[in-house]
Each structure stands twice: as structure tokens, then as C-alpha cells.
Amino acid sequence: MGNVVIKLGINEITEMRKYYSKQLLEKNPPGSVFSAKTPGCVITAYNSGKVLFQGNDSEKEAGKWGSVDLSAAGVGGGTKKVATSAKGDLPPGISQMSAIGSDEVGTGDFFGPITVVAAYVKKEHIPLLKELGVRDSKDLNDEKIIAIAKVIKDVVPFSLMTLKNDKYNKLQQSGMSQGKMKAILHNQAILNVLEKIAPDQPEAILIDQFVQPSTYFQHLKGQKAIAKENVCFSTKAEGIHLAVAAASILARYAFVQYIDKLSDAAGFKIPKGAGAQVDVAAAKLIVSKGRDILPSFVKLHFANTDKAMALVNKRKF
């Protein structure tokens, strides 16, 4: 099991706590601000500003908040330190460039697909997107996301990639990591947008970072085509270029629509996230339609599957 430690300011830890609000643990270790658990990682933030990531996805999860500095790997304990700079090597003035941005949603949700969008924002469209209220989709409620998405989908060229649960589960069971799935989806979405806007060329391609750049390109080995020119990575990229913010809104819009379809198929409202509410929803689904329906609704390897089965066996829901 890997361990990663990063150092953050109080504002960033507050933001982090909000981000993991649906996955917070009830008991916090001594001296900690909060502790949260994702399907592949336990995150503990301490009063000192240090944040510990433990688990198979520790490097990936820490990468959302800082760039992993492999040269600073700990000795003996297997703990990697992470640089506090999230932006990395970005072109000067990137926020005002014509750029493709890509982002994904659904990776931490038990129900629903992984949804990736790449979007192209010309510099002359940046003021319009600001006027429309485009920003990180995590800061917007579903109603606002839908309203903005319906407008910008006709303004910016974009590509939507949806990895449905059935295929996701088959790939995961074959040994493919979620990181590789995401890399392939991001790359294909970017290639699709490049084809749409040709002969125009973006001044930059900004990917909301979920792994180290070297790992990202390692995941893409064997793909027929790989977008490499002017590609850069950053965590919290929605705040760096509106192309990523637009992509996050369009991805969230598509994800919300898909969850609505799953709700219609289930006969009740499907919740988002990976908290206790999805365990209850999955248990209801198993009782009403049988366990065999789960692969088309959920990510089976999440711990929520076993929790839902336990609820069914105990009839506690």
C-alpha cells in the first residue's frame, strides 16, 4: 500500500474537506482536521498542514492537489512527498490563449459512467464564457450546470466520451486501471476536438491532472494516435483556463443526464457519490431487479457493492 504526504495551507485544506464532504469518516485521528475514504485511498489532513494519502490510489489522489515529486521519495517508509506547486510547467499567459481543456466526472461515483469532455475555447470567447458564469462545475449546482451547458454546447466545439458501467466493469476486471481508462478517454476526446477544429490549432492543450504526465503517456502506449503537441497538465485546471471549466460543466451535464436515465430504469432516484446513500440505493435495486442488473448501473469493484449486499442480507434499508 502506497503512502504520499503533501503540505497545504489552511484554505486548501478547507477546500479539500469540502471536496471530500460526502466521504468523510466519523472518527478523526488525533491532531487531524478531517479524515475521508475513497474507494482506493484514505485521506487524513492534519493541523500542521500535512495531508497523508494511504492506499493503492494514493499517488493519483494526491495528484489532484499537488504534483508528485518522485525525487523526494522517502527512504524506508515508502512515502512519497509531493510538491506544493499544482501548476507545473505551464506556458506563460496560458489563461488568455486559445486552448483545448479536458476534464472528467464520475470517477468517484458508485453509480454511473466515467464521463470525459474536451472543449476548445478561443481567446475571443473567453469574455463571453466569463459572462455566462463558466467556472469549475464542483462550485455549481445541477440546475446552474444545466443552464450554462445548454448555452455553451453551441458556442464551443467539444467531444464527449462516456464509458458506460458494463464496459467499465469488463475493463476493470481484465486488469485495466481506472487511470489508464481515463487517459485513453482524455486522449480520444482531445483528438476528436482537434479534428473538429482543423485547420485551426490550439495554442495549448490543458488536461486536468489525475496522474503524472509520464504515467499518462505510459497509459497511452499502443494507441493508434496520441495528442502530444502543446499538451500540459495541472491540478485544479478549471481555475487556470476556462476551456477546462467549460469541459467540466459539459461533462457534469452529461453525467447528470445519464444518472436521470438510470433513475428512470431503476424506478427511483439514483444518488450520486459513494456514501451510505448509494449503498441503500444499490440494495433497493438488487431487491427489485436482482443482483445481475448491478454491472450496468455501478462500478462493481467499489466497496459499496459489498455494503449493499450486506444490507440486502440483513434487510436493513
C-alpha positions in Angstrom: 0.0 0.0 0.0 1.5 3.4 -1.1 1.7 6.5 1.1 2.0 10.1 -0.1 2.4 13.2 2.0 1.8 16.8 0.9 1.9 20.1 2.6 -1.0 22.6 2.1 -2.3 25.8 3.5 -5.4 26.1 5.7 -7.5 27.4 2.8 -6.6 24.5 0.6 -7.3 22.0 3.4 -10.7 23.7 3.9 -11.3 23.3 0.1 -10.2 19.7 0.3 -12.6 19.0 3.2 -15.5 20.4 1.2 -14.4 18.3 -1.9 -14.5 15.1 0.2 -17.6 16.1 2.2 -19.6 13.0 1.1 -16.8 10.7 2.0 -15.8 12.0 5.5 -15.1 9.4 8.3 -16.8 9.9 11.6 -13.7 9.4 13.7 -10.6 11.6 13.1 -7.1 10.6 14.2 -5.6 12.9 17.0 -4.3 16.2 15.6 -6.2 15.9 12.4 -8.7 18.3 10.7 -10.6 15.6 8.9 -10.3 12.1 7.5 -12.0 10.8 4.4 -12.1 7.5 2.5 -12.4 7.0 -1.3 -12.6 3.5 -2.9 -8.9 3.4 -3.2 -7.5 5.8 -0.7 -7.7 7.2 2.9 -7.0 10.9 3.2 -6.1 12.5 6.5 -5.4 16.2 6.9 -3.5 17.4 10.0 -3.5 20.7 11.8 0.2 21.0 10.8 -0.9 21.4 7.2 0.4 17.9 6.2 -2.0 15.7 4.3 -1.5 11.9 4.3 -2.8 9.7 1.4 -2.8 6.0 2.1 -3.8 3.2 -0.3 -3.4 1.9 -3.9 -4.7 5.2 -5.3 -2.6 7.5 -3.0 -0.4 9.0 -5.7 -3.4 9.6 -8.0 -5.5 11.2 -5.3 -2.6 13.3 -4.0 -2.0 14.4 -7.6 -5.3 16.2 -7.5 -3.8 18.6 -5.0 -0.1 18.8 -6.0 2.5 17.4 -8.4 4.3 14.3 -7.1 8.0 14.9 -6.8 9.5 11.4 -7.4 12.9 12.7 -6.5 11.7 13.4 -3.0 10.6 9.8 -2.3 11.0 8.8 1.4 13.6 6.2 2.4 12.5 3.0 4.0 8.9 4.0 4.7 7.8 4.1 1.1 6.3 7.5 1.5 6.5 10.0 -1.4 6.5 13.7 -0.8 4.5 16.0 -3.1 5.5 19.4 -4.3 3.0 22.1 -3.2 3.0 23.7 -6.6 0.0 22.5 -8.6 0.5 24.4 -11.9 3.8 22.7 -13.0 5.4 23.9 -16.3 2.6 25.8 -17.9 3.1 28.3 -20.8 3.2 31.9 -19.6 -0.2 33.6 -20.2 -2.0 30.3 -20.8 -5.2 31.6 -19.3 -5.6 34.0 -22.3 -4.7 31.5 -25.0 -6.9 29.7 -27.4 -6.9 26.3 -25.8 -8.4 22.8 -25.5 -9.2 21.8 -22.0 -10.3 18.3 -20.8 -11.8 17.1 -17.6 -13.8 14.2 -16.3 -16.5 13.4 -13.8 -18.0 10.2 -12.4 -14.7 8.5 -11.3 -15.6 8.6 -7.7 -19.3 7.9 -8.1 -20.6 4.4 -7.5 -23.5 4.8 -9.9 -23.0 6.0 -13.4 -20.3 6.1 -16.1 -16.9 7.9 -16.3 -17.6 10.9 -18.5 -14.8 12.9 -20.2 -15.1 16.1 -22.2 -12.5 18.0 -24.1 -13.6 21.5 -25.2 -11.9 24.2 -27.3 -12.2 27.8 -26.2 -10.9 30.6 -28.5 -9.4 33.5 -26.7 -12.1 35.8 -28.2 -14.7 33.6 -26.5 -13.2 33.9 -23.0 -15.1 37.1 -22.1 -18.4 35.5 -23.2 -17.8 32.4 -21.1 -17.0 34.5 -18.1 -20.2 36.4 -18.6 -22.1 33.2 -18.7 -20.7 32.2 -15.3 -18.4 29.4 -16.5 -16.3 28.0 -13.7 -15.5 24.7 -12.0 -18.6 22.5 -12.1 -18.0 21.5 -8.4 -18.9 25.1 -7.5 -22.2 24.9 -9.3 -25.4 23.1 -8.5 -27.0 20.9 -11.1 -29.6 23.5 -12.1 -26.9 26.1 -12.9 -24.8 23.5 -14.7 -27.7 22.5 -17.0 -28.5 26.2 -17.8 -24.9 27.0 -18.6 -24.2 23.8 -20.5 -27.3 24.3 -22.8 -25.7 27.6 -23.9 -22.1 26.8 -24.2 -22.6 23.5 -26.1 -23.5 25.6 -29.1 -20.6 28.0 -28.6 -17.5 25.8 -28.0 -16.5 22.8 -30.1 -16.3 19.8 -27.8 -16.2 16.0 -27.6 -18.0 13.8 -25.1 -16.7 10.4 -24.2 -18.8 8.1 -22.0 -17.5 4.9 -20.5 -20.7 3.0 -19.5 -20.7 0.8 -16.5 -20.9 -2.5 -18.3 -17.7 -1.8 -20.3 -16.0 -0.1 -17.4 -16.5 -3.3 -15.2 -15.2 -5.6 -18.0 -12.1 -3.4 -18.4 -11.5 -3.2 -14.7 -11.9 -7.0 -14.3 -9.4 -7.5 -17.1 -6.8 -5.7 -15.1 -7.0 -2.2 -16.6 -6.6 0.6 -14.1 -9.1 3.5 -13.8 -6.1 5.8 -14.6 -5.5 4.1 -17.9 -9.2 4.2 -18.8 -9.2 7.9 -18.1 -6.0 8.6 -20.1 -7.5 6.8 -23.1 -10.7 8.7 -22.9 -9.0 12.1 -22.5 -6.7 11.4 -25.4 -9.5 10.4 -27.7 -11.7 13.4 -26.7 -8.8 15.7 -27.5 -8.1 14.0 -30.8 -11.8 14.4 -31.7 -11.7 18.1 -30.9 -8.5 18.6 -32.9 -10.2 17.0 -35.9 -13.3 19.2 -35.4 -11.4 22.5 -35.3 -8.9 21.7 -38.1 -7.2 23.5 -39.7 -7.2 25.7 -36.5 -4.6 24.6 -33.9 -4.9 25.4 -30.2 -2.0 27.3 -28.6 -2.2 24.9 -25.7 -3.9 21.7 -24.6 -4.6 21.6 -20.8 -5.6 18.4 -19.1 -6.9 18.4 -15.5 -4.2 16.3 -14.0 -5.1 13.0 -12.4 -1.7 11.2 -12.8 1.9 12.3 -13.5 2.4 13.3 -17.2 4.9 10.4 -17.7 2.3 7.9 -16.4 -0.4 9.5 -18.6 1.7 8.9 -21.7 2.7 5.4 -20.5 -1.0 4.6 -20.3 -1.4 5.6 -23.9 1.3 3.3 -25.3 -0.2 1.2 -28.1 -2.9 3.8 -29.1 -3.2 4.5 -32.8 -2.8 8.2 -32.2 -1.6 10.3 -29.3 -2.1 14.0 -28.8 1.3 15.3 -27.6 2.0 18.7 -29.0 1.5 21.6 -26.6 -0.1 19.3 -24.0 0.3 20.3 -20.4 -1.1 19.2 -17.1 -2.3 20.9 -13.9 -4.4 20.0 -10.9 -7.3 22.4 -10.4 -7.0 23.3 -14.1 -10.6 24.7 -14.1 -9.1 27.8 -12.4 -6.3 28.1 -15.0 -8.2 28.1 -18.2 -11.9 28.4 -19.0 -11.6 25.6 -21.5 -11.2 23.1 -18.7 -14.0 24.8 -16.7 -16.3 24.5 -19.8 -15.3 20.9 -20.2 -16.1 20.1 -16.6 -19.5 21.7 -16.9 -20.3 19.8 -20.1 -19.1 16.6 -18.6 -21.2 17.1 -15.5 -24.2 18.0 -17.6 -23.9 14.7 -19.5 -23.3 12.8 -16.2 -26.4 14.3 -14.6 -28.5 13.3 -17.7 -27.1 9.8 -17.5 -28.0 9.5 -13.9 -31.5 10.6 -14.7 -31.7 7.7 -17.2 -30.5 5.3 -14.6 -33.1 6.6 -12.2 -35.9 6.0 -14.8 -34.6 2.5 -15.4 -34.4 1.8 -11.6 -37.8 3.3 -10.8 -36.4 5.6 -8.1 -33.9 8.4 -7.8 -30.3 7.3 -8.1 -28.0 9.3 -5.7 -24.5 10.5 -6.7 -21.3 9.9 -4.8 -20.1 6.9 -2.9 -21.6 7.5 0.6 -24.1 5.4 2.6 -27.0 6.7 0.4 -25.7 4.8 -2.6 -25.4 1.6 -0.5 -29.1 1.8 0.3 -30.0 2.6 -3.4 -28.0 -0.4 -4.6 -29.7 -2.6 -2.1 -33.1 -1.5 -3.3 -32.0 -2.1 -6.9 -30.8 -5.7 -6.0 -34.1 -6.5 -4.3 -36.3 -5.1 -7.1 -34.3 -6.2 -10.1 -31.8 -8.8 -9.0 -28.0 -8.6 -8.5 -27.4 -9.3 -12.2 -28.5 -5.8 -13.0 -25.7 -4.2 -11.0 -23.0 -4.2 -13.7 -24.9 -1.9 -15.9 -25.6 0.6 -13.0 -22.5 0.6 -10.8 -18.7 0.3 -10.6 -18.6 -3.2 -9.1 -15.1 -3.0 -7.5 -16.2 -0.2 -5.2 -16.6 -1.3 -1.6 -20.2 -0.1 -1.9 -21.1 -3.4 -3.7 -20.3 -5.5 -0.6 -22.0 -2.9 1.7 -25.2 -3.1 -0.5 -25.2 -6.9 -0.3 -24.8 -6.8 3.4 -27.9 -4.5 3.7 -29.8 -6.9 1.5 -28.9 -9.9 3.6 -29.8 -8.1 6.8 -32.8 -6.3 5.2 -31.5 -3.1 6.8 -32.6 -0.4 4.3 
